[in-house]
Amino acid sequence: MPKRSNAFQQVVTLLHKQFKNNGIITESKFLCDSITGKLREVDIVIETKVTNYTVFLSIECIDHKRPATVEWVEKMIGKHQNLPTSRLVLVSKSGFTKNAEKKAQAYNAVTLSLKEAERTCWPDILTIETLIAKYDGFLMVFEGEGIKLLPPSSNWVLYDKNEGIMFPVKTIIEFLIKKPEIGESFLQHMAREGKDQNNFTLDFNFPHPLCCKGFDNQELEVVGLRVLFSANKTIVPIFLSQGEIAESYVAFGEPTDNKSQLQAAFIKKDNQEIVSEVRIKEDSDWLNLIKVGGDSGLS
């Protein structure tokens, strides 16, 4: 089941990560309904161990232009009555009606609202550099006195004869290319060269050769992996909503077009550095991006 999310939910998650606690914070977590046995999605869950018990702090967010109504509060309270929620926190971008506040207080639900900030820390529009890269992976196979590049089949596996450990080739390549420093180095190189498109070659050399069964079940001696990238840089404008919540200045936003699956969230407390998170949706997962545009005006 795909997880839902928006930039407001993202900034609330990021905000709670700044509080000192030993809990596990999960965005869009599924909890089991004790009556129906079905899984219900909760915007944010902070899971903490207290002696032998697990305590769930559940946070629900609403991103509407009007104040959250008593009907929404009742809906959330009813939803969590049959979930393992120990404490419920309701967060509204536009505040709560008086009756909604009363209803929440009656059921010991905490309410938080995004207030208009006395000052702003960010511009109204933020530019985000994104890097989209297509790639092809190859095995670097020792053959004779040289190295041969061999495109692997999707089901090929690398293995270490001595350790008895097996690694799917596809999984290793996907893990390596998602290292943040790779995308960052691409962006830095393209900035120095003044290019929006470039090709890159990366070699990953193994500490010692691994084995792989190739075509016709032939055992290959693999000394590393080579990945060829075709990278394109784009600049995406994001319009930020700003305010103050839980004594912190926050900003969050998404692109106005539906093509760029981006979300950005920023938090600043007085006399502390800005905490930022920019992420892009890939399939059903959100991946953290590398860099916020240097001319974005962050301060």
Wavefront OBJ file of the C-alpha trace (Angstrom):
o trace
v 0.000 0.000 0.000
v 1.598 3.344 -1.023
v 2.293 5.792 1.776
v 0.722 9.235 1.554
v 2.574 12.364 2.551
v 2.744 16.105 1.987
v 5.192 18.891 2.793
v 3.318 19.951 5.949
v 3.469 16.419 7.325
v 7.161 16.354 6.387
v 8.006 19.513 8.353
v 6.108 18.232 11.426
v 8.109 14.995 11.259
v 11.366 16.911 10.904
v 10.405 19.130 13.845
v 9.825 16.178 16.172
v 13.164 14.685 15.133
v 14.856 17.705 16.720
v 13.474 16.929 20.176
v 15.765 14.828 22.331
v 14.119 11.449 22.757
v 14.982 7.802 22.310
v 11.922 7.050 20.222
v 11.740 5.764 16.680
v 10.013 8.318 14.437
v 8.177 6.915 11.414
v 6.250 8.912 8.849
v 3.119 7.258 7.420
v 3.182 4.263 9.753
v 0.483 1.590 9.754
v -1.028 0.551 13.100
v -3.425 -2.345 13.599
v -7.078 -1.705 14.492
v -7.890 -3.944 17.475
v -11.517 -4.420 16.349
v -11.254 -5.013 12.608
v -7.674 -6.263 12.452
v -7.035 -3.915 9.526
v -4.039 -1.615 9.235
v -4.705 2.118 9.565
v -2.238 4.710 8.338
v -1.092 7.341 10.830
v 0.734 10.450 9.627
v 3.586 10.256 12.162
v 4.275 7.766 14.959
v 6.927 8.076 17.669
v 7.548 4.664 19.208
v 9.259 4.508 22.605
v 10.117 1.606 24.913
v 9.217 2.146 28.575
v 10.406 -0.837 30.655
v 8.647 -3.745 28.920
v 5.958 -1.659 27.248
v 5.849 0.099 23.894
v 4.375 3.600 23.953
v 2.975 5.077 20.742
v 2.727 8.854 20.326
v 0.543 9.292 17.236
v 0.467 12.559 15.286
v -2.185 13.427 12.697
v -1.820 16.475 10.426
v -4.334 18.493 8.423
v -3.190 20.908 5.722
v -6.310 22.983 4.976
v -6.822 26.712 4.477
v -9.611 26.757 7.085
v -9.284 25.851 10.786
v -9.655 22.182 11.656
v -13.267 21.438 12.579
v -14.768 19.495 15.451
v -15.813 16.865 12.887
v -12.168 16.253 11.925
v -11.124 16.057 15.575
v -13.939 13.569 16.298
v -12.895 11.515 13.285
v -9.273 11.332 14.518
v -10.314 10.508 18.098
v -12.608 7.741 16.845
v -9.882 6.374 14.584
v -7.353 6.126 17.426
v -9.709 4.618 20.016
v -9.026 1.200 18.513
v -5.357 1.775 17.680
v -2.473 1.225 20.132
v -2.070 5.010 20.484
v -0.899 6.093 23.937
v -1.135 9.833 23.239
v -2.696 11.646 20.282
v -1.332 14.923 18.883
v -3.376 16.832 16.294
v -1.552 19.389 14.139
v -3.358 21.900 11.922
v -1.802 24.300 9.439
v -4.670 26.772 9.981
v -5.517 26.298 13.654
v -8.676 24.836 15.216
v -12.217 26.045 15.772
v -13.209 26.622 19.421
v -15.388 23.511 19.475
v -12.582 21.478 17.940
v -10.218 22.637 20.703
v -12.794 21.741 23.388
v -13.369 18.293 21.928
v -9.633 17.576 21.740
v -9.089 18.692 25.338
v -11.965 16.509 26.545
v -10.210 13.438 25.115
v -6.695 14.506 26.214
v -5.557 15.070 22.642
v -2.828 17.703 22.223
v -3.416 20.392 19.571
v -0.660 22.284 17.745
v -1.189 25.050 15.193
v 0.995 26.802 12.657
v 1.088 30.442 13.763
v 2.104 33.443 11.693
v 5.757 34.056 12.464
v 6.994 37.398 13.744
v 9.818 37.178 11.230
v 10.670 34.987 8.258
v 13.906 33.093 7.736
v 13.407 32.131 4.110
v 12.372 33.651 0.784
v 8.912 32.964 -0.627
v 10.402 30.981 -3.506
v 13.216 28.469 -3.104
v 15.163 26.939 -5.988
v 16.157 23.300 -5.685
v 18.844 21.673 -7.808
v 17.864 18.129 -8.708
v 19.934 15.547 -10.493
v 18.284 12.911 -12.639
v 20.707 10.230 -13.791
v 20.289 7.209 -16.016
v 22.878 4.516 -15.540
v 24.196 1.193 -16.821
v 26.142 -1.164 -14.574
v 28.889 -3.571 -15.625
v 30.975 -6.248 -13.968
v 34.732 -5.704 -14.203
v 35.804 -9.268 -14.989
v 39.426 -10.383 -14.926
v 40.151 -12.181 -18.169
v 43.615 -13.183 -19.333
v 45.871 -10.223 -18.597
v 43.218 -7.530 -18.690
v 39.789 -6.406 -17.507
v 36.631 -7.016 -19.509
v 33.325 -5.206 -18.962
v 30.333 -7.525 -18.837
v 26.685 -6.398 -18.474
v 25.170 -8.641 -15.783
v 21.867 -10.437 -16.009
v 19.250 -9.231 -13.507
v 19.463 -12.450 -11.461
v 23.256 -12.752 -11.236
v 24.786 -13.039 -7.788
v 28.277 -12.206 -6.525
v 29.689 -14.494 -3.867
v 32.750 -14.800 -1.685
v 34.110 -18.342 -1.648
v 35.939 -17.868 1.637
v 33.164 -16.125 3.573
v 30.227 -17.921 1.954
v 28.381 -14.609 1.494
v 26.203 -13.880 -1.544
v 25.315 -10.442 -2.972
v 22.782 -9.846 -5.782
v 24.559 -7.698 -8.389
v 21.508 -5.499 -8.958
v 21.171 -4.771 -5.221
v 24.852 -3.799 -4.880
v 24.702 -1.385 -7.823
v 21.509 0.259 -6.535
v 23.062 0.643 -3.078
v 26.254 2.212 -4.424
v 24.630 4.748 -6.747
v 22.387 6.093 -3.965
v 25.351 7.246 -1.876
v 24.799 11.013 -1.308
v 28.423 11.931 -2.042
v 28.067 10.641 -5.604
v 25.236 12.979 -6.537
v 26.948 15.840 -4.717
v 30.200 15.334 -6.646
v 28.257 15.246 -9.939
v 26.545 18.559 -9.137
v 29.829 20.180 -8.088
v 31.602 19.048 -11.258
v 28.749 20.228 -13.497
v 28.709 23.594 -11.705
v 32.449 24.058 -12.286
v 32.059 23.143 -15.954
v 28.902 25.233 -16.384
v 26.989 22.219 -17.717
v 23.445 21.001 -17.160
v 24.184 17.592 -18.704
v 27.223 15.356 -18.430
v 28.364 11.752 -18.563
v 30.297 10.135 -15.723
v 32.112 6.856 -15.165
v 32.511 5.432 -11.668
v 34.570 2.386 -10.756
v 33.990 0.497 -7.504
v 36.962 -1.793 -6.861
v 36.532 -4.705 -4.458
v 39.147 -5.318 -1.702
v 39.572 -8.780 -3.190
v 37.999 -10.522 -6.200
v 34.530 -12.018 -5.914
v 32.997 -14.778 -8.003
v 29.924 -14.820 -10.214
v 28.254 -17.488 -12.311
v 27.900 -15.990 -15.771
v 26.363 -17.231 -18.982
v 26.532 -21.011 -19.434
v 27.153 -21.232 -15.669
v 30.762 -20.172 -16.198
v 32.492 -18.943 -13.015
v 33.813 -15.403 -13.413
v 36.432 -13.568 -11.353
v 35.010 -10.104 -10.650
v 37.356 -7.367 -9.413
v 34.827 -4.534 -9.281
v 31.848 -2.746 -10.777
v 31.725 0.057 -13.324
v 28.689 2.327 -13.608
v 28.165 4.689 -16.545
v 25.922 7.674 -15.794
v 24.104 10.142 -18.015
v 23.216 12.986 -15.637
v 20.877 15.946 -16.129
v 20.573 18.878 -13.719
v 17.327 20.800 -13.391
v 16.262 23.772 -11.271
v 12.847 23.399 -9.635
v 11.114 26.376 -7.934
v 9.278 25.633 -4.687
v 6.857 28.121 -3.140
v 7.259 28.050 0.639
v 4.631 28.361 3.351
v 6.120 29.780 6.541
v 5.132 30.095 10.170
v 5.926 29.203 13.755
v 5.115 25.985 15.552
v 6.333 24.612 18.889
v 8.601 27.667 19.343
v 10.361 26.987 16.037
v 10.306 28.827 12.720
v 9.308 26.464 9.930
v 8.938 26.548 6.169
v 7.671 23.870 3.804
v 6.503 23.506 0.243
v 6.156 21.559 -2.974
v 6.486 22.499 -6.666
v 3.348 23.893 -8.263
v 3.568 21.463 -11.166
v 2.692 17.808 -10.728
v 5.735 16.583 -12.648
v 8.307 17.157 -9.899
v 7.638 14.839 -6.948
v 9.569 17.027 -4.517
v 9.010 18.110 -0.915
v 11.074 20.545 1.144
v 11.022 21.303 4.877
v 13.133 23.692 6.965
v 13.288 24.421 10.702
v 15.114 27.122 12.633
v 15.268 27.779 16.341
v 16.846 30.945 17.726
v 20.660 30.770 17.835
v 20.663 27.352 16.176
v 21.561 26.222 12.682
v 18.873 25.572 10.095
v 17.737 21.958 9.822
v 16.643 21.061 6.304
v 15.268 18.108 4.394
v 14.609 17.954 0.666
v 13.331 14.724 -0.794
v 12.052 13.256 -4.036
v 9.594 10.437 -4.595
v 10.931 7.366 -6.342
v 8.313 4.681 -6.902
v 6.553 4.559 -3.496
v 9.546 5.691 -1.411
v 10.848 9.155 -0.511
v 14.597 9.612 -1.020
v 16.576 12.474 0.496
v 18.168 14.753 -2.082
v 21.678 16.061 -1.988
v 21.691 19.814 -2.214
v 19.617 22.937 -1.789
v 20.362 25.551 -4.452
v 23.139 27.893 -3.328
v 21.251 30.989 -4.497
v 18.126 30.113 -2.548
v 18.592 32.852 0.026
v 18.668 30.610 3.078
v 20.013 32.390 6.133
l 1 2 3 4 5 6 7 8 9 10 11 12 13 14 15 16 17 18 19 20 21 22 23 24 25 26 27 28 29 30 31 32 33 34 35 36 37 38 39 40 41 42 43 44 45 46 47 48 49 50 51 52 53 54 55 56 57 58 59 60 61 62 63 64 65 66 67 68 69 70 71 72 73 74 75 76 77 78 79 80 81 82 83 84 85 86 87 88 89 90 91 92 93 94 95 96 97 98 99 100 101 102 103 104 105 106 107 108 109 110 111 112 113 114 115 116 117 118 119 120 121 122 123 124 125 126 127 128 129 130 131 132 133 134 135 136 137 138 139 140 141 142 143 144 145 146 147 148 149 150 151 152 153 154 155 156 157 158 159 160 161 162 163 164 165 166 167 168 169 170 171 172 173 174 175 176 177 178 179 180 181 182 183 184 185 186 187 188 189 190 191 192 193 194 195 196 197 198 199 200 201 202 203 204 205 206 207 208 209 210 211 212 213 214 215 216 217 218 219 220 221 222 223 224 225 226 227 228 229 230 231 232 233 234 235 236 237 238 239 240 241 242 243 244 245 246 247 248 249 250 251 252 253 254 255 256 257 258 259 260 261 262 263 264 265 266 267 268 269 270 271 272 273 274 275 276 277 278 279 280 281 282 283 284 285 286 287 288 289 290 291 292 293 294 295 296 297 298 299
